[in-house]
Amino acid sequence: MTADHGALRSFVRDIADYPVDGVTFRDITPLLGDSAALASAVNGIVDEFGGVAIDRVVGVEARGFIFGAAVAYRAGAGFVPVRKAGKLPWAVVREEYKLEYGTDKLEIHRDAIHPGERILIVDDVLATGGTAAATATLVETLGGLVVGLAFLLELEELAGRSKLGERSVKSLLTY
């Protein structure tokens, strides 16, 4: 984090014991509902990668779409959605990844990224890192260069950053 984004923390609601006992859910809907806070979050992500050439922003379903599309607009880049399996209507590349209990799959259109394009991956939360790592693999499978991964929040105790290798990772808020 290169700037102080602490003011955004007041727009993140903590919900104890959701979805299961012992878990504190970080609810970002108050931030999304406040135009100034939302703008601050989007601008913060763009600023974190200021000076980095970005051809496309990849947003991860579903809240990554909200931030990713806005970041792409601000950065003058294209936007590419990464979706759960079976949601995209054309030829896809698929990546399966591990969850705490089981596996899941993400997909991207085969023509969404071209070799050599510089890609910023955006999502709302970095937790265990499985989704982010799978998304980076999809981008790299298509020949894209991941110039960074950006998150509104990072749950440090889950060590998701460790699954992302040497890639540039920026989070506006850490918990």
N, C-alpha and C positions, 0 to 999 in steps of 0.2 A: 504494500500500500504506500503510495508516494504522497498522498494528500490525506487530510483528516476528513473522513466521511462520517464521523461519530454522530452528527446531528440526525442522520438517517435512522439511527438505532431507536429513536423515540417512536418511529412509525412501524416498528416490528413488534407484533404482539406475541408474548409468550403464553402458550397454552399448555399447562401441566397435564401429564398423563394422557397425552394424545399422540398417536393413535393407540398406544398401549401404556400401561402403568410404567412409570419410571422414565418416560420419554417427554422432553419438553419440545413441543412443536413451535417453530418460528413462523408465525403467520404474517405474510407480507401484504395481505389485502389492504390494511390501512395505508401502506406506502403507495400501493397502486391507485388508491382512491384519492390521493392528495396530489394535485397537479404539480405543485412546487417540489414535493419530495420525489415524485416520479421523474421529473426533469432533472433533479439533482443526481439521482441514481444513474440515469442514462448518460448525462454529461460526465459524471465521475468515471464511468467505464471508458468512454471515449477519451477522456483526459489521461487515464492510466496508460493508454496505448498511443498517446500523441507522438507523432514523429515516426510511427510504424506504418509502412505501406500495407494497406488491406484491400484486397480485391473483393472478397465476399465475407459476410458474417454468417456463421452457421448457428442457428438457434435450435435448442433441444426441446422437444415436446414436454410440457405445454407452456410452462411459464417462460422458458427460454425464448419462445416466439415473441412474447411481449417485449422483453428487453432487447432481444437480438434484432428485431425489425427496426426498432427505434435507433439502436446503435448503428445499424447499417445505413439508415437514412442520414444520420449525423456525420458518419464517416465517409459518405459518398460512395458506398460499396453496395454490391448486390446482397440479397438475403437468400439463404438456403435453409429449408426446414429439414430437420432430422426427426423421423417419426417412429412410433412403435410399429412393429411388424403388421403388415396388412392394411395400412392406412394410405399408402401412396399408390396412385393409379397407373404408374408406368414401370418400366424395367428398373430394378433396384439392385443395390449392393446391400448385404445384410451382415450385421455383426452381432453375435451372441455374447452375452457377458453374465457374470455371476452376481446374484443378489445375496442378501443374507440367508434367505431360504429359497433356493432354486436358481433359475436363470430367466433372462429376458432377452429380447432382440430389438435392435434398432435398424432402421433402413434409411437410405438416401437414394435419390434418383441417380442413375448411372451417368447422366450428362450434367449433373448439378455443379460439378467442379472439374476444372481442366488442369492437366499437368502444369505444375509451376505456379499456379495461383496461390496467393498468400491469404490464409484463412484465419480469422479470429472466431473462436468458439465461445458462445455466450449461453449461460444458464443462470437460473436464480440461486441455486444452492450447490456448493461442493460439500458432499458428505463422505461417503466411502470411496468415491472416485471411479466406481465402475462405469457409470453412464458417461462421464467425461472421457475416460480412457477409451471406451468403445467408440465414441464419436470421433476422437482423434484418429483412431485406427481406420474408420470409414473414410475420413478426409485423406489420409495418407495412402489408402488403397487406391483412391482415384488420382493420386499424383499431386495432391495439394500439399502445401507447406503450412503447417500449423505455426503461425507467428505468435499465438498466445491463446490462453483460456481465461475468460473473465466471468466472475461470479458476483452477485450482490452479497451473498453471505457464504461464509465457510465455517463448518463445524470442525474445529481443529482436532478435537479428541478422536474423531473417526479416521484421521490420517489419510484422507483422500488424495491430498497433494502427493503423497508418496507413490501413487500409481501413475502419475503423469510424467515421470522421468525428468529430463532436463528442460522441458518446455516452460516457457514463461507463463506463470500463473499469478493472477491478480484478483484479490477479493476486497470489496469495499468495506465489509464488516466481518469480523471474526468473533466466534463464540467458542 
